[in-house]
């Protein structure tokens, strides 16, 4: 019985160190709540700045697809200009679950409301 316990413990330690993003990943509702993507009173940059994002974390976007979308900008210039093309992805279903696969900076905006309501933010992933 003691041998079995050590084997299980060793297995958990291996999983924790070999696959930490699987063990430690977190899910974040963008804007802090379901349906947060599209709440015009939300300051998305302040929301993002209050979080620490890691590889494997998941961003959850819930929104009304008739009046919003989600663009993952390919770079900071496109993000600043609210230019949806070229991009790393455009989503229009109303419910997106995006896993952050690698470290780096990610840029997000709504192409309908990027300029008038600053419906955009970026994050740094470690």
Residue pairs with C-beta under 8 A, 6 or more apart in sequence:
15 22
15 23
16 23
20 56
21 54
21 55
21 56
22 56
24 54
24 56
25 54
25 56
25 57
25 58
25 99
26 54
26 57
26 58
27 57
27 58
27 59
27 60
28 51
28 53
28 57
28 58
28 59
28 60
29 36
29 60
29 62
30 36
30 37
30 44
30 47
30 59
30 60
30 61
30 108
30 121
31 37
31 38
31 39
31 42
31 44
31 47
32 42
32 47
33 39
34 60
34 62
35 62
35 63
36 42
36 47
36 62
37 61
37 62
37 63
37 68
37 70
37 110
37 119
38 63
38 64
38 67
38 68
38 110
38 113
38 119
40 113
40 117
40 119
44 108
44 118
44 119
44 120
44 121
45 118
45 121
45 122
47 121
48 121
48 122
48 123
51 123
52 126
53 100
53 123
53 124
53 125
53 126
54 100
54 125
54 126
55 100
55 101
55 102
55 103
55 125
55 126
56 99
56 100
56 101
57 99
57 100
57 125
58 97
58 98
58 99
58 100
59 96
59 97
59 98
59 100
59 108
60 95
60 96
60 97
61 70
61 91
61 95
61 96
61 97
61 98
62 94
62 95
63 69
63 70
63 94
63 95
63 110
64 94
65 92
65 93
65 94
67 112
67 113
68 110
68 112
68 113
68 119
69 90
69 91
69 92
69 110
69 111
69 112
70 89
70 90
70 91
70 92
70 96
70 108
70 109
70 110
71 84
71 87
71 89
71 90
71 91
71 108
71 109
71 110
71 111
72 87
72 88
72 89
72 90
72 91
72 98
72 106
72 107
72 108
73 79
73 83
73 84
73 87
73 88
73 107
73 108
73 109
74 86
74 87
74 88
74 107
75 107
76 105
76 107
76 122
77 83
78 84
78 85
78 86
78 87
78 107
79 107
79 109
79 120
79 122
82 109
82 111
82 114
82 115
82 120
84 90
84 111
89 98
90 111
91 98
100 106
100 123
100 125
102 125
103 125
103 126
104 124
104 125
105 122
105 123
105 124
105 125
106 122
106 123
106 125
107 120
107 122
108 120
108 121
108 122
108 123
109 119
109 120
109 121
110 119
110 120
112 119
113 119
114 120
